[in-house]
Amino acid sequence: MIYPYELETGKGYPGEKDFTVNHCEIQGDGIYTKRPFKKGEMVARMTGIAVPYILQHTLQITPNLHLYDPHFSGLLLHSCDPLVCLDMNKLEIWALQDIDEGEALTMDYASTEDILFKQFPCACGSVNCRKWITGRKEPINEMGRKYLRDLERKCG
C-alpha cells in the first residue's frame, strides 16, 4: 500500500499496482513505476496534509501553504531534466516524457518550491544539470558556493 490509509479507488490516486517505493543510496527513497506512462498522461493524483510551513516532504501550494505527503508526492526525486510536472492547483502529476516501467519519477524541485527545506548537490546527471539545487527564489547558500567552487577546481 502506498498510503497507510484508504483512498477512493478509480480517482487516480497512486496504488501498488502502478508504483513502488524504493531506496537509492545516492538520492534516498523514491517512487518507481511498475508500468509505463505516455507523455501527457496523468500519472497520479496527490493527497496529504496542508501545513503552513516547509518540511522535508512538503510541496508548495502557495507561498504560505504546503502539502505534506511523506508517502508519495513528497518522495519524488529531483532531476534537472524531469519526467513529471506537478499541477499544484489540481494536485495532479503529469508525464513530461514517456516513462518506462521501473523508472524513478523525477521532478524539478524549483518548479514548485520558492525555498527548499534544504539545498543539496544534484546527482541527476542530465546534460542541463545545475549541480546545486535551490528553490526558485533563493540564492545558493555558502555550502553550495563552496561545493561549486570545489567542483570547478576538479573539473576545470
Disulfide bonds with the S-S distance in Angstrom:
none
